[in-house]
Amino acid sequence: MNQLLGKRVRSVLIGLLTGFLLLTCIPAISHGTDFPEEKLGKVQLEGMWEEVRLQRYLDLENGYVFYYDLERLKRVEDEQKAKFVPIHPLPEPYPEVSLTIERVDLSPQELTSHKYEELVSSYGEVENPREIEDPNGWFLFAHGEDWDSEVLEYYIVSDGKKGSYLITSKFFVSAYEGWGQRLHAMVKEFMIIPQH
């Protein structure tokens, strides 16, 4: 009788401990709190590696975490998307430099096709979309020919359901080796938070 009671008590304790672990560990993952608020990253500029301080941006509603260059960018208010712009705005006549992230209710294939048609209508000849691995998804881009022509890059990532994340990077032709590389390095910091 004592052995049976001991087994039941052990069974209950193991069940309680397992439940406690599930309740305390899984929400941390599903709410993104296991991502540090700040971390160091690297960006390659003209063949040299530069270390940068990165700040966490956590969007629980849309299920992702993103790190941006704390010393060069700031987040600006936009109800539809997360938008990051230079802390020190560029003077006229420089085109916009920004990075935006938004969730779209279209599959990656539909969104890629839609964005490709937009680029063709605005820029004429545009390279076909290509698959990329970091982040895992599709990449499209277009630009003009002059030093101050806008460069527009789209990164399209599946949200794991029926929608997509659209990451848009904007800079200008003569900033490929500067802002272009910085924004590209930050796109690689985009991570989907596992939803439970």
ABEGO torsion letter per residue (X at the ends): XAAAAAAAAAAAAAAAAAAAAAAAAAAAAAAGAABBABBBBBBBBGGBBBBBBBBBBBBAAAGBBBBBBAAABBBBBBAABBBBBBABBBBOABBBBBBBBBBBABBAAAAAAAAAAAAAAAAEBBBBBBBBAOBBEBBBBBBBABAABBBBBBBBBBAGBABBBBBBBBBBAAAAABAAAAAAAAAAABBBBBBX
